[in-house]
Amino acid sequence: MAFYVNLIQIVVSIALIAAIVLQSKGAGLGGISGSSEGGVFRARRGVEKLLFNFTIVLSVLFFATAIVNVVISG
């Protein structure tokens, strides 16, 4: 069972890294909107909002699998 938890955690961590990189300004989907400058607080719409919510879900999954991994290993 520990093998599968480790595998799930690796897959989730790679997906989380990819989602964070896609959100960075000047690279990935961050530069598609055309606004290179702007305030920190602005409305997210469309794909950007979906990617933001997906990143939150992935981070919660990552921490949940990390806790399960510690409980199983300990």
C-alpha positions as CSV (number, residue, x, y, z in Angstrom):
1,M,0.0,0.0,0.0
2,A,2.9,2.4,0.7
3,F,4.1,1.9,-2.9
4,Y,0.8,3.2,-4.2
5,V,0.7,6.2,-1.9
6,N,4.2,7.1,-2.9
7,L,3.3,6.8,-6.6
8,I,0.2,8.9,-6.2
9,Q,2.3,11.5,-4.3
10,I,4.9,11.7,-7.1
11,V,2.2,12.1,-9.8
12,V,0.4,14.8,-7.8
13,S,3.7,16.6,-7.1
14,I,4.6,16.7,-10.8
15,A,1.1,18.0,-11.7
16,L,1.4,20.6,-9.0
17,I,4.7,21.8,-10.3
18,A,3.3,22.0,-13.8
19,A,0.3,24.0,-12.6
20,I,2.4,26.5,-10.7
21,V,4.8,27.0,-13.6
22,L,1.9,27.6,-16.0
23,Q,0.6,30.4,-13.7
24,S,3.9,32.3,-13.5
25,K,3.9,35.7,-15.3
26,G,5.9,35.9,-18.5
27,A,5.8,32.2,-19.1
28,G,3.1,29.7,-19.9
29,L,-0.5,30.7,-19.7
30,G,0.3,33.8,-17.6
31,G,1.5,35.7,-20.7
32,I,-1.5,34.8,-22.9
33,S,-3.7,37.5,-21.3
34,G,-1.5,40.2,-22.8
35,S,-1.1,42.2,-19.7
36,S,2.4,42.0,-18.6
37,E,1.9,44.4,-15.7
38,G,-1.0,44.7,-13.3
39,G,-2.0,44.7,-9.7
40,V,-1.7,41.7,-7.4
41,F,-5.5,41.6,-7.0
42,R,-7.4,41.1,-10.1
43,A,-10.3,39.0,-11.4
44,R,-9.4,35.6,-12.7
45,R,-11.5,34.4,-15.6
46,G,-11.7,31.4,-17.9
47,V,-8.7,29.1,-18.1
48,E,-6.8,31.1,-15.5
49,K,-9.5,30.6,-12.9
50,L,-9.7,26.9,-13.7
51,L,-5.9,26.5,-13.4
52,F,-6.0,28.5,-10.1
53,N,-8.7,26.2,-8.7
54,F,-6.9,23.1,-10.0
55,T,-3.7,24.2,-8.2
56,I,-5.6,24.5,-5.0
57,V,-7.0,21.0,-5.4
58,L,-3.6,19.6,-6.2
59,S,-2.0,21.2,-3.2
60,V,-4.7,19.8,-0.9
61,L,-4.2,16.4,-2.4
62,F,-0.4,16.6,-2.0
63,F,-0.7,17.4,1.7
64,A,-3.3,14.7,2.2
65,T,-1.1,12.1,0.6
66,A,1.9,13.3,2.6
67,I,0.0,12.9,5.8
68,V,-1.2,9.4,4.8
69,N,2.4,8.5,3.8
70,V,3.6,9.5,7.2
71,V,0.9,7.6,9.0
72,I,1.5,4.4,6.9
73,S,5.3,4.6,7.3
74,G,5.2,5.3,11.0
